[in-house]
Amino acid sequence: MGGDGAPRVLVVSARGARLRVHRGAIVVESVDGGGRSRSVVPIAEVDRIVIVTSQVSITSSAVRRLARLGIDILFLDARGNPVVTLTPPWVSRTSETRIAQYRAATDPSSRLAVAKSIVYGKMLNQAGFLRSLALERGEAWLRDEAERIEEYARRALGEDSVDRLRVLEAHAARRYWGALAALLPGDVGFQGRNHDSPDPMNTILNYLYALLYAWVHRYLVMYGLDPYVGFIHADRSGRPTLVYDFAELFRVSAVDRLAYKLLAGGWRPVRDPQTGLMDAETRSRLVAEYARWVRERVVRDGATGKSDTLERHMARHARLLAQAVRSGSMYAPFREAVR
């Protein structure tokens, strides 16, 4: 906990922990190493609770009290995937926004326009990260790779189909991940983005992306958008495709930069020898690092010109996307400015 911004996050990771609300505070009690521990956090200091292990209990009265106060409760599995999110049912202009969203998603030209904006923004953020690394390390080849990705971004604006956008997106991704692979320490064993690879970078990315999805889901719903109707990812029953689409804009700033920073700094995830998955302490560390990163890291958005925390940029752009969908206007994507 600590720092300004929203949501402020309480992470509960102790096995056997019990969570309740008492006299205006959230109380977490657990047994650790044969002794009992008790943490008390004022409700006013919390906007979201993240539970990273299955062996935590919470009373129904606590859930009701927290919901009335607008506090989310997010349950994660061992891979970081949200099992369930309990969110207060308060959203903005839902019917108007969703009707417009359904029309835009089923109209080929409107769908393509939103898809172009998102892919364009994602590529510029990838290029921007490489430019930042080029400045930091003084390596010209990173700047060259950034320029090639920027060229793909410009080409994306002229494409005439979502399928063609995906092809350009794949070309840019190969250059982007190839550059990061060349920079990370050799013991990380990162050879490129592969969801199924057990190397530390891919393992961390998988977990942190799942957290990002949970974060942006909150803002999309808050501003009346349907998280299950997207513009780039193919619609499938039960898949929050708009969450995946919108998250593309923040993958680099909220996750990739953090994962790179952790691994380049020498930290490594620890695996549970029985399950092969990251252990509870590692997962708790990642949730805390991510929550702090998006709450405290201030960047300037090239689209709006505003400097703010990543969380506030997420919320602002969810609102801007909803406004663009309702009005039929062009959506200007989030683009982290390179300093």
C-alpha angles and dihedrals in degrees: 000000000000138000130076129285138064140309098033107199134219112196118205113193108146113115112240093018119155120212124200141152119243129171097338096317139096110237121201116189125183144157114243126178093342093310133091125245129195127192123189120194123178111244090229089067096056132073099163138023119207117197112195102181133056094227098077124106128205128181122241090234089057091051091051093047093048092047092052088054093051097250118149121219115206122191116198131193123223091276094052095254115142110251093186137342119208106206128173109252097244116123136157126247091335103169096043093047096045095048089053091045093053090050093049094046092052096043108085096214095045092046091050092049093055092042091052092052093051096046091045092052093046093052093048089052091051090050090046093056091051090048089052090051090047090055092045096048100030093232116146095198090067090056089050091053090049091053091052091052090048088054089054088051092054091048090051091064090061099047121115102208141041089234091059090049090055091053092053090044090056092050091051092046093055091055093043097049092040090058093049090047089056091052103045119091114273095242089064088069093207112165099166141308111316120155092206098048115111095212116123096250096053091041092053093043091053092052097043094046088055088054090048090053090054091049097049092042088064093055097043091054091043090061095045102260123140106239091204098060113072140168106221111024115069113259113248128169111273096007116121093221096170088055089055092046096048093043089061088075093058104035094097099042099038102034118009095052091047095047091049092048093051096048096039087052092057103257117136131189118245120225127216105243092217100050102023088227126114111284123247094258092054092048091049090050091052093049090050093046092048094046091050093045097054093039098049108025109099119200135166118248113222091205098056101018089231125135112214145128118292091248092056090047088053092052093044093050093047086057092045091050091050090049092049092050092050095047098037090234128139116278114225107211128226111268121180108224116232113236 
